[in-house]
Amino acid sequence: MRFHHVAVAAIACIGAMSTARAQEAPLGATSKMSGKEEKALAELKGKVTGKIVWSTSRANSKHDIWIMNADGTDKKALTESDNNVDWFSRFSPDGSRVMFCRSKMGWVNEMDAEMFGKWDLWIINTDGSDEKKVVEEAAWGTWRPNGEEIVFARGPKVFKKNLSSGEETEVFDAE
């Protein structure tokens, strides 16, 4: 009987460890550029303007939003969430802010974007300041051309939100 209790405890411990591991995003493999790629990138430095924003888990197995110059220089983390997934980043029309989805609870696969209860929409300035949640339980956010409104999905419904007033308006219901 004692062996049975030990076996059950061991199985429970292994299950808990597997669950904990499943909560982290897999790390990407480091890749090295070829000489031709390095040369092409070097030729772009100082010639291409603009910024690129993206989500990656390579740095720490947590998906954070990163930003860099379009010529590949000045890479830096824009967000550094403790244990959440930040992804689906979008520049504001004037390029001063970035909207992104953040998971509510630890690592969540982006394939679960349709489960809106797992996500919130956040905005951060491109210098990393003024990070704030702007919509609860939503995903697939994008900016309206005026930069003062956003559009997002909450389940089968699409909403528009005025960032100044906080007013949300249902655009349509696909249910």
Buried (B, 14 or more C-beta within 10 A) or exposed (E): EEEEEEEEEEEEEEEEEEEEEEEBBEEEEEEEEEEEEEEEEEEEEEEEEEEBBEBBBBBEEBBBBBBBBEBBEEEEBBBEBEEBBBBBBBBBEEEEBBBBBBBEEBBBEBEBBEEBBBBBBBBBBBEBEEBEEBBEBBBBBEBBEEBBBBBBBBBEBBBBBBBEEEEBEEEEEEE
